């Protein structure tokens, strides 16, 4: 952007990372588009660039962005080499038939090995070494070669400028004053302010109020032409009317639908509940607005005995869930309580039917389940050779099965494992980074379902099940998990006037127990002497009262304790 004059030199770092969560975590969460004018060999070229996330949990953002592009820059860190995400994104772009410009960045670092990275690109992706650009975005070395390579290597859009309007809605966000702002790619024809457009799937008509380019801020142009990527304000007030992947066309002029996007498949489910019941409507509005810019989240209402009304949400991964919750708090002021992340299991019942289980508390208690299947992932890990033993030990400890072991050059090895998805919903990623000092990279895609020996673990507080703490656990881990949960709950709960019993049960058996002792008043303090029977009478009376309170009393688990309990493994 500095090279084309779109922004001044020395402006804020991470210019396109506009969300607070992106700046705090140092990652890209939301794909951002920017249009630049670049002069090359006496001609002006309009480049529509989209900056995409790199983490596997935001792969849906990458796939949507690539569908609106003709080419991609394949970036490799000169100090890290090819990473697991590099492999996944390369094949994603390759399947879409995009032109690639391979770039090795950060060649100024003391630990950089650019030539080893070039050799890796050749051996893994069969990319010619002569095509690879060596650059340093920090010092500016080699940057002058990047934009000319984009102009030479990436073909222009192939749409029909004279044909009827067809535009792809690939993203959207909410504006407090203008309603829904759509990000669109003009595939055929053109669109101007005042035109009437129609959504192909719903037939709803809208009037174009404003169009323009993101350069990088919104720049009104009155008109968008074939091949351009920009924004359009259509006066949409219904947040659910802007469907990502929608084909928009001129009103009363039917056109063939664009391919759109493959629906995102939720890998992790969690319940989100407001901190208090009167905040439910505010949370509903906040989720609707946030889903405009994050179409990969699946939401439906549910109710919990412990937490009240809330939502069952499907996410692409645990980091995706954490970022979504953080954005709810930062952008919309909605504080939420989340349940333990779970994955969708398939239950084969004895009557031959198959049930999909999204939360553990819905597991049939009648015992008519014949077989349980859990989802798996095909995981790709690239790590230095000196930590391979630790990585393999971690994967095998998480019930993984190795499918590939190959060298990628530069003293690094590629491992492929089939892992249970439920293991990734815990602390697998942080444990991997810890064992490899941060040098391992990890990526995964969806794998097949496989049979597993799982049991439902319930937590009982004073004999009453806490449905939000129920979880599906492998048979070998049931005792350790039960002890951990009841032990943590005993630490967090306040003592009562009566004895409180906490139990973990599985398959009809108690696997762990903790007792919170009752608060006891010294009823004999007023006795300064006399016969011992007087003290015994007072103590027996207290004991009877405690027994009566234990029989009649009840215990509630406060909502503010759930975030700490959910992290207990």
Order of alpha helices (4+ residues) and beta strands (2+ residues): alpha-beta-beta-alpha-beta-alpha-beta-alpha-beta-alpha-beta-beta-beta-beta-beta-beta-beta-beta-beta-beta-beta-alpha-beta-beta-alpha-beta-beta-beta-beta-alpha-beta-beta-alpha-alpha-beta-beta-beta-beta-alpha-beta-beta-alpha-alpha
